[in-house]
Amino acid sequence: MTIFVQRRLTLFAIIGLSYWFFGNLYEAIVISPNWVVDSPTQMKRLNEFFVTTSPTIYFVPLTQIATVLVWFLLWKNKVNSIRLELKRASIFAVLVTILNTIIVSTVVLKLFGTDFEKYGDFLTTLTWRWNVLNFFRMVLVGMTIYYLFNAYRKLDKM
């Protein structure tokens, strides 16, 4: 892979991960704090609101492509000066992927599933769990972006 291609792919990964970060930041500041107040009613409203589309359309597939691209860049890297940054970015990408899988499988599917009402007052616990786990997800995505950007800066000087 040429330096030009590696630089472009690194930039694309940074943009995709930033897209993920700022999408979650928006949800964390604007949307999800409302979920923890009268959660069953809020989840009912939210599930009624998302009829034609959902947040999934925003996050999939760009964020997954960007994450896989981090690993691809490490695998295909031939530039020794950025190897450490790519390794660190890859480790954080693995961690955020694991955390995201946990969030989706244990929280999101319950909050936005067709049977969400059966969880009743437990929805409040789930919404708090989403808020806390989302904070850690943003930290991990941010760290991935940080190390990728460091690699990009070095590539940009070549």
C-alpha positions as CSV (number, residue, x, y, z in Angstrom):
1,M,0.0,0.0,0.0
2,T,1.4,3.4,-0.9
3,I,1.8,6.2,1.6
4,F,-0.9,8.2,-0.4
5,V,-3.5,5.4,0.0
6,Q,-2.6,4.7,3.6
7,R,-3.0,8.4,4.4
8,R,-6.4,8.5,2.7
9,L,-7.6,5.3,4.4
10,T,-6.4,6.6,7.8
11,L,-8.3,9.9,7.2
12,F,-11.4,7.9,6.2
13,A,-11.2,5.9,9.4
14,I,-10.7,9.0,11.5
15,I,-13.8,10.6,9.9
16,G,-15.9,7.4,10.4
17,L,-14.9,7.1,14.0
18,S,-15.5,10.8,14.6
19,Y,-19.0,10.4,13.1
20,W,-19.6,7.6,15.7
21,F,-18.1,9.7,18.5
22,F,-20.2,12.8,17.8
23,G,-23.3,10.8,17.2
24,N,-23.0,9.2,20.6
25,L,-22.1,12.6,22.1
26,Y,-25.3,14.1,20.7
27,E,-27.3,11.3,22.1
28,A,-25.6,11.6,25.5
29,I,-26.2,15.3,25.8
30,V,-29.6,15.8,24.0
31,I,-31.5,12.6,24.0
32,S,-30.6,10.0,26.6
33,P,-30.8,12.2,29.7
34,N,-34.6,12.4,29.0
35,W,-34.8,8.6,29.1
36,V,-34.1,8.3,32.9
37,V,-37.2,10.3,33.9
38,D,-40.3,8.1,33.7
39,S,-38.4,5.6,31.5
40,P,-41.4,3.4,30.5
41,T,-43.3,6.4,29.1
42,Q,-40.1,7.8,27.5
43,M,-39.3,4.5,25.8
44,K,-42.9,4.1,24.6
45,R,-42.7,7.6,23.0
46,L,-39.3,6.8,21.5
47,N,-40.4,3.5,20.1
48,E,-43.5,5.2,18.6
49,F,-41.3,7.9,17.1
50,F,-38.9,5.5,15.3
51,V,-41.3,4.0,12.8
52,T,-39.7,4.6,9.4
53,T,-36.0,4.9,10.5
54,S,-33.9,4.5,13.6
55,P,-30.5,5.5,15.0
56,T,-29.1,2.3,13.5
57,I,-29.3,3.9,10.0
58,Y,-27.0,6.6,11.3
59,F,-24.4,4.3,12.8
60,V,-24.4,1.3,10.4
61,P,-22.4,0.6,8.3
62,L,-20.0,3.6,8.4
63,T,-18.8,3.0,12.0
64,Q,-18.2,-0.7,11.4
65,I,-16.3,0.0,8.2
66,A,-14.1,2.6,10.1
67,T,-13.4,0.2,12.9
68,V,-12.4,-2.7,10.5
69,L,-10.3,-0.2,8.6
70,V,-8.2,0.5,11.7
71,W,-7.3,-3.2,11.8
72,F,-6.7,-3.3,8.1
73,L,-4.3,-0.3,8.3
74,L,-2.3,-2.1,11.0
75,W,-2.2,-5.3,9.0
76,K,-1.1,-3.6,5.8
77,N,1.2,-1.0,7.4
78,K,4.8,-0.8,6.1
79,V,5.8,2.4,7.9
80,N,7.7,1.7,11.1
81,S,7.2,5.1,12.6
82,I,3.4,4.7,12.9
83,R,3.3,1.0,13.9
84,L,2.9,1.9,17.6
85,E,0.1,4.3,17.0
86,L,-1.7,1.8,14.8
87,K,-1.3,-0.9,17.4
88,R,-2.7,1.3,20.1
89,A,-5.6,2.4,17.9
90,S,-6.3,-1.2,17.1
91,I,-6.4,-2.2,20.8
92,F,-8.9,0.6,21.5
93,A,-10.9,-0.4,18.5
94,V,-11.1,-4.0,19.8
95,L,-12.2,-2.7,23.3
96,V,-14.8,-0.4,21.9
97,T,-16.1,-3.1,19.6
98,I,-16.5,-5.5,22.7
99,L,-18.2,-2.7,24.7
100,N,-20.5,-1.8,21.8
101,T,-21.5,-5.4,21.5
102,I,-22.3,-5.5,25.2
103,I,-24.3,-2.3,25.0
104,V,-26.3,-3.5,22.0
105,S,-26.9,-7.0,23.2
106,T,-27.8,-6.2,26.8
107,V,-29.3,-2.8,26.7
108,V,-30.3,-1.5,23.3
109,L,-32.2,-4.6,22.2
110,K,-34.3,-4.4,25.4
111,L,-34.9,-0.6,25.1
112,F,-35.9,-0.7,21.5
113,G,-37.2,-4.2,21.1
114,T,-40.8,-4.8,20.3
115,D,-41.4,-6.2,23.8
116,F,-39.7,-3.3,25.6
117,E,-42.8,-2.7,27.8
118,K,-42.4,-6.0,29.6
119,Y,-39.3,-4.6,31.3
120,G,-41.4,-1.9,33.1
121,D,-39.5,-0.1,35.8
122,F,-36.3,-2.0,34.9
123,L,-36.2,0.3,31.9
124,T,-34.9,3.1,34.2
125,T,-32.0,0.8,35.1
126,L,-31.4,0.1,31.5
127,T,-31.4,3.7,30.5
128,W,-28.9,4.6,33.3
129,R,-26.8,1.7,32.2
130,W,-26.8,3.0,28.6
131,N,-25.8,6.5,29.7
132,V,-22.8,5.1,31.8
133,L,-21.7,2.6,29.2
134,N,-22.0,5.2,26.4
135,F,-19.6,7.5,28.3
136,F,-17.0,4.7,28.3
137,R,-17.7,3.9,24.7
138,M,-17.0,7.6,23.8
139,V,-13.7,7.5,25.7
140,L,-12.6,4.3,23.8
141,V,-13.7,5.8,20.4
142,G,-11.9,9.0,21.3
143,M,-8.7,7.1,22.2
144,T,-8.9,5.2,18.9
145,I,-9.3,8.5,17.0
146,Y,-6.4,10.1,19.0
147,Y,-3.9,7.4,18.0
148,L,-5.1,7.3,14.4
149,F,-4.7,11.0,14.2
150,N,-1.2,10.8,15.5
151,A,-0.4,8.2,12.8
152,Y,-2.1,10.4,10.2
153,R,0.0,13.4,11.2
154,K,3.2,11.3,10.7
155,L,2.0,10.1,7.3
156,D,1.1,13.6,6.3
157,K,4.7,14.7,6.8
158,M,6.0,12.0,4.4
